[in-house]
Amino acid sequence: MRKRVFMMVAIGVVLVYPLYSVGDDNALTAGYGFGMFNLSPKYGKLRGDNGNYYFYQLAYAREKTLVKDFYLLVEPFVAYVNDPQSGLDAGMMLSLKYYFSKDNKNGFFATLGTGAAYTTIKFEEQGSHLLFILQGGIGYRWNNYFIENRLRHYSNGGIEYPNRSINANIVNIGMHF
């Protein structure tokens, strides 16, 4: 277990370091996530009798200007999952970010991205601990602070059976520095 976590951190550092040296903006984010749109009639639930799905997430984000109001966002994250069982998720997201406001990045923004994560949780919906991510969100930035709502879709990409999606809503608050 420790060797896997160390390897994930080392790979994350190697992937993020080049962007850190040329990036424009840093941010730290704290979030709360819960299951949503999992073919269950209630929010916070997974499909079938699998129970609740709740987690807390911390992320570091690095933005790099691509063109005018479009940015590349690299975001390694770690999440503590407390339901359906205790465990950790660790992963990396690559996203495009667009600021709608022309006022020095103040105002609304949208993100759309993809990534991968390793989870220590044995989800009944997934036959693998390696999960792929599709994610999109909308948020509001005011000076160096922001709030964002994201929808995340976990899937194992068909590499194992079963491959039923795990979907979550994440509310993030953060600070740019």
C-alpha positions as CSV (number, residue, x, y, z in Angstrom):
1,M,0.0,0.0,0.0
2,R,2.7,2.5,1.0
3,K,4.7,1.6,-2.1
4,R,1.7,2.3,-4.4
5,V,1.0,5.7,-2.7
6,F,4.7,6.7,-3.0
7,M,4.7,5.7,-6.7
8,M,1.5,7.7,-7.3
9,V,3.0,10.8,-5.6
10,A,6.3,10.5,-7.5
11,I,4.5,10.1,-10.8
12,G,2.3,13.1,-10.0
13,V,5.4,15.3,-9.2
14,V,7.1,14.3,-12.4
15,L,4.0,15.2,-14.4
16,V,3.2,18.5,-12.7
17,Y,6.7,19.9,-12.3
18,P,7.1,21.1,-15.9
19,L,3.8,22.9,-15.8
20,Y,4.7,24.5,-12.4
21,S,7.8,26.1,-13.9
22,V,5.8,27.7,-16.7
23,G,2.3,28.1,-15.2
24,D,0.5,31.3,-14.5
25,D,-1.6,30.7,-11.4
26,N,-1.7,28.3,-8.4
27,A,-4.8,27.3,-6.4
28,L,-5.6,25.2,-3.4
29,T,-9.1,23.6,-3.2
30,A,-11.1,21.8,-0.6
31,G,-14.3,20.0,-1.6
32,Y,-17.1,17.9,-0.4
33,G,-18.6,15.3,-2.7
34,F,-21.6,13.0,-2.7
35,G,-23.2,10.5,-5.0
36,M,-25.6,11.8,-7.7
37,F,-27.3,10.4,-10.8
38,N,-26.4,6.8,-9.9
39,L,-29.7,5.3,-10.9
40,S,-30.8,5.6,-7.2
41,P,-33.9,7.6,-6.3
42,K,-32.0,9.5,-3.5
43,Y,-29.0,11.9,-3.6
44,G,-25.8,10.6,-2.0
45,K,-26.6,7.0,-2.9
46,L,-24.9,4.5,-5.1
47,R,-26.8,2.2,-7.4
48,G,-28.8,-0.6,-5.8
49,D,-28.2,-1.5,-2.2
50,N,-24.6,-0.2,-2.1
51,G,-25.5,2.6,0.3
52,N,-24.2,6.1,0.6
53,Y,-21.2,7.7,-1.2
54,Y,-19.6,10.7,0.5
55,F,-16.0,12.1,0.3
56,Y,-13.8,15.0,1.2
57,Q,-11.3,16.2,-1.4
58,L,-8.1,18.3,-1.4
59,A,-6.5,19.5,-4.7
60,Y,-3.7,21.7,-5.9
61,A,-4.3,23.3,-9.3
62,R,-2.0,25.0,-11.7
63,E,-3.3,27.2,-14.6
64,K,-1.5,28.0,-17.8
65,T,-2.8,30.4,-20.4
66,L,-3.5,28.8,-23.7
67,V,-5.2,31.6,-25.6
68,K,-6.9,34.7,-24.2
69,D,-9.6,33.4,-21.8
70,F,-8.8,29.6,-22.2
71,Y,-6.5,28.0,-19.7
72,L,-5.0,24.5,-19.2
73,L,-5.7,23.3,-15.7
74,V,-3.5,20.5,-14.2
75,E,-5.0,19.3,-10.9
76,P,-3.6,16.4,-8.8
77,F,-6.0,15.5,-6.0
78,V,-6.5,13.2,-3.0
79,A,-9.9,12.3,-1.5
80,Y,-10.9,10.6,1.7
81,V,-13.9,8.5,1.1
82,N,-16.0,7.8,4.2
83,D,-18.9,5.9,2.6
84,P,-19.6,3.2,1.4
85,Q,-16.3,2.3,3.2
86,S,-13.3,4.2,4.3
87,G,-10.5,4.7,1.8
88,L,-8.5,7.0,-0.4
89,D,-8.7,8.2,-4.0
90,A,-5.7,9.8,-5.6
91,G,-5.6,11.1,-9.1
92,M,-4.8,13.7,-11.7
93,M,-7.1,15.8,-13.8
94,L,-6.3,17.8,-17.0
95,S,-9.0,20.3,-17.9
96,L,-9.7,23.3,-20.0
97,K,-10.9,26.3,-18.1
98,Y,-12.8,29.3,-19.6
99,Y,-13.4,32.6,-17.9
100,F,-16.6,34.3,-19.1
101,S,-15.7,37.7,-17.6
102,K,-13.1,40.0,-19.2
103,D,-12.4,41.6,-15.8
104,N,-9.1,40.2,-14.7
105,K,-10.5,36.6,-14.2
106,N,-13.2,37.9,-11.8
107,G,-16.6,36.4,-12.5
108,F,-18.0,33.1,-13.8
109,F,-15.9,30.3,-15.3
110,A,-16.4,26.8,-16.6
111,T,-14.2,23.7,-16.6
112,L,-14.3,20.5,-18.6
113,G,-11.7,17.7,-18.3
114,T,-10.5,14.2,-18.0
115,G,-8.1,12.2,-15.9
116,A,-7.5,9.1,-13.9
117,A,-7.5,8.0,-10.3
118,Y,-6.5,5.0,-8.2
119,T,-9.0,4.1,-5.4
120,T,-8.5,1.8,-2.4
121,I,-12.3,1.3,-2.3
122,K,-13.7,-1.9,-3.7
123,F,-16.8,-0.5,-5.4
124,E,-19.4,-3.1,-6.4
125,E,-20.0,-0.9,-9.5
126,Q,-16.4,-1.2,-10.7
127,G,-14.2,-4.3,-11.2
128,S,-11.0,-2.3,-10.9
129,H,-9.2,0.1,-8.6
130,L,-8.0,2.1,-11.6
131,L,-10.7,4.6,-12.7
132,F,-10.9,7.1,-15.5
133,I,-12.6,10.4,-15.0
134,L,-14.8,12.8,-17.0
135,Q,-15.6,16.0,-15.2
136,G,-17.3,19.3,-15.8
137,G,-18.1,22.3,-13.6
138,I,-19.1,25.9,-13.3
139,G,-17.9,28.4,-10.7
140,Y,-17.4,31.9,-9.7
141,R,-14.1,33.6,-8.9
142,W,-13.8,36.8,-6.9
143,N,-10.2,38.2,-6.7
144,N,-8.2,35.2,-5.3
145,Y,-11.2,33.2,-4.0
146,F,-13.6,30.9,-5.8
147,I,-16.5,28.5,-5.4
148,E,-17.2,25.8,-7.9
149,N,-19.7,23.0,-8.5
150,R,-18.5,20.0,-10.5
151,L,-20.0,16.8,-11.8
152,R,-17.6,13.8,-11.9
153,H,-18.1,10.5,-13.7
154,Y,-15.9,7.5,-12.6
155,S,-15.6,4.5,-15.0
156,N,-13.0,1.8,-15.5
157,G,-13.2,2.3,-19.3
158,G,-14.3,-1.3,-19.9
159,I,-11.0,-2.8,-18.8
160,E,-12.8,-4.9,-16.1
161,Y,-16.3,-6.2,-15.4
162,P,-18.5,-4.8,-14.0
163,N,-18.3,-1.3,-15.5
164,R,-21.2,0.7,-14.0
165,S,-20.6,4.4,-13.6
166,I,-20.1,6.1,-10.2
167,N,-21.2,9.7,-10.5
168,A,-20.7,12.5,-7.9
169,N,-21.4,16.1,-7.3
170,I,-18.5,18.1,-5.8
171,V,-18.7,21.5,-4.2
172,N,-15.3,23.1,-4.0
173,I,-14.0,26.3,-2.4
174,G,-10.5,27.5,-3.0
175,M,-8.0,30.2,-3.1
176,H,-5.5,31.3,-5.8
177,F,-2.0,32.4,-4.9
